[in-house]
Structures are given as structure tokens and as C-alpha cells.
Amino acid sequence: MINLPIEIIKTYKVVLVLVLLVVVSIFSFLYRLYRNDVRALEDFLASYEKFDQAITDFSISKPDDLESKAGDALMDLNSRAAVRISSLIKNDAELMNEKLEIADLSGRELDSLRAYKRGVQSPNADLDGLAKEFGDWTSKRKAAYARFQSLSDYKD
């Protein structure tokens, strides 16, 4: 009786090793895919924080280097938002949609801030309207980011 399992193992040793290799390979592939998704989300969060800081700095003062810094941060945010994530992440489709919405709202916010900064130099510009538009885009971006955080497991 005791020799029967050993005989089976000896007979099917190659098959058992192959099955074990396939299982380990699948697990390794799924783990690596999950880690890439987590890294993509972390990179997006870092890019968002960089944009948030850059637009805040640009809104406070007017140096051209701050405008270009905000533009560069927006380009980075757009590229990070376009990265797709797999279904191994909870709420993957909603997260990808929120990332794209945040990037779009960020672009609109930067455009409205640029328009406000140009309007400051113009004598007949509607500064109140431009300031309100900028504030509205900022609120929408922050609300979209709050939705993104509620969908993900990554909180600040």
C-alpha cells in the first residue's frame, strides 16, 4: 500500500514537475502584472502631486519658469494617466477613466490660469470671471482626485 504513491510519483515524475513549473510560471506572471499595475498607480499619484504643487506655485506668482514647470508636470500627468492597468486591480476601468478625467481637468485648469494671468495684464479683462473659472476647474480636478482615491486603495 505504501509503495503505491511512490510508484505513481516515480511514473509521473516528469508530468508533476511540468505541472509545478506551469503553476509557478503563471503565479509569477500574475504577480509581476499586479506589481506593474501598482507601480503605474503610484507613478500617477506622484505625477498628480507634482502637478498640484506646480499649479499652486504658478498661481501664486508669474515667473515663466513656473509656467513651464506646470506645463511639464501636466505633460507627465497626461502620460501617466494614459497607462492602462489590468483587471487584477479592483475598479480598474473606473480608475483608468478617473485618471483620464483628472488629466483633462488639469489641462483645462492650467489653460484657465494662463488666461487669468494674461487677463491681469489686460486693462479690460473680466478678472472676476476668469478667477471664478480657474476656481471651478480647480474644484472639479480636486473632486475627481477624491473620487479616484475613493476607488483605489492608495490614500495620501
Secondary structure, DSSP 8 states (H G I E B T S, - for coil): -THHHHHHHHHTHHHHHHHHHHHHHHHHHHHHHHHHHHHHHHHHHHHHHHHHHHHHHHHH---HHHHHHHHHHHHHHHHHHT----TTSTTHHHHHHHHHHHHHHHHHHHHHHHHHHHHHHSTT--HHHHHHHHHHHHHHHHHHHHHHHHHSS---
